[in-house]
Amino acid sequence: MTDPENTSAETLMRAAEIGKRAGLRYVYAGNLPGMVGDWENTRCPNCQGLLIERYGYLITGYFLTPQGCCPSCGASIPGRWDPAFRRQITTGPFVPLMRPQSDLPVLNS
C-alpha cells in the first residue's frame, strides 16, 4: 500500500469554496501556510470583516470584540471567546511534514 499524495493548495481552496457555497459560514483552509490566500483567515459572514488572521495555524491577528462580535458590523459570532486574545501555545506556524513523492505507480481502479 502506498501513502496518498499531499493535498494541494488548489484542492484545499476548492473544498473551502464548496463548503462556503453549501452554507458553511466559518471556512478556512489552514494547513498549507501562505499557500491558500485569504482562506487562512476567518471572516464575518455578515460583512466579510476580518475576525481572525492566520498564517497556517498561527494566529497573527485577533479582531473580535470582548463580547465576541465583529468589530465592523457588530454581528455576534458563535463561539467561546475570551475578552482578548491572550496567547498561543506555539511561537511559529504548524507546518505539516510533506510526504516524499512515491516512485510507485498509481493503480487505477
C-alpha positions in Angstrom: 0.0 0.0 0.0 1.3 3.5 -0.8 0.5 6.7 1.0 -1.8 9.1 -0.7 -0.3 12.3 -2.3 -0.2 15.5 -0.3 -3.3 17.6 -0.6 -2.6 20.5 -2.9 -3.4 24.1 -2.2 -5.8 24.1 -5.1 -7.7 21.1 -3.7 -8.0 22.8 -0.2 -9.2 26.0 -1.8 -11.8 24.2 -3.9 -13.0 22.3 -0.8 -13.3 25.6 1.1 -15.3 27.2 -1.8 -17.6 24.2 -1.9 -18.2 24.5 1.8 -18.9 28.2 1.5 -21.4 27.7 -1.3 -23.1 24.9 0.8 -23.8 27.5 3.5 -20.9 27.0 5.9 -20.1 30.4 7.5 -16.7 29.9 9.0 -14.5 28.1 6.5 -10.7 28.2 6.4 -8.0 26.1 4.9 -5.0 26.5 7.2 -2.7 23.6 6.8 -0.6 25.0 4.0 0.7 28.3 5.4 0.9 31.1 2.9 -0.4 29.0 0.0 -4.3 29.3 0.3 -4.7 33.1 0.2 -7.5 34.5 2.3 -8.8 31.0 3.1 -6.3 31.0 6.1 -8.4 33.7 7.8 -11.8 33.8 9.5 -14.2 36.5 8.2 -17.5 37.7 9.4 -20.3 36.0 7.5 -22.4 39.2 7.6 -19.9 41.9 6.3 -16.7 39.9 5.5 -14.7 41.9 8.0 -11.5 40.2 9.2 -12.1 38.4 12.5 -9.0 36.1 12.9 -5.9 36.4 10.8 -3.7 33.4 10.5 -0.6 32.1 8.9 -1.3 28.4 8.9 -2.5 27.7 12.4 -0.5 30.6 13.9 -2.9 33.5 14.8 -1.4 36.8 13.6 -4.4 39.0 14.3 -7.4 38.7 16.6 -10.1 41.3 16.0 -13.2 40.1 17.8 -14.7 42.5 20.3 -14.5 41.4 24.0 -18.2 40.3 23.6 -17.3 38.0 20.6 -18.7 40.3 17.9 -17.5 41.5 14.6 -15.7 44.9 15.1 -17.0 46.2 11.7 -20.7 45.4 11.8 -21.4 44.2 15.4 -22.7 40.7 14.3 -22.5 38.2 17.2 -20.0 35.4 16.3 -20.8 32.0 17.7 -18.1 30.5 19.8 -16.3 30.7 23.1 -14.3 33.9 23.1 -12.0 35.5 25.7 -12.3 39.2 26.2 -8.9 39.5 24.5 -6.5 37.1 22.7 -4.1 36.2 25.4 -1.6 33.8 23.9 -1.0 30.9 21.7 0.7 27.6 22.7 3.2 27.9 19.8 5.5 30.6 18.6 5.5 29.5 15.0 3.1 28.1 12.4 2.4 24.4 12.3 3.8 23.2 9.0 2.9 19.6 8.3 5.6 17.3 7.1 5.4 16.9 3.3 5.5 13.3 2.3 8.0 12.4 -0.3 6.6 11.7 -3.8 6.4 8.0 -4.3 8.2 6.3 -7.2 5.5 3.6 -7.2 2.9 3.8 -10.0 -0.6 4.8 -9.1 -3.1 2.0 -9.6 -6.3 2.9 -11.3 -9.4 1.2 -10.1 
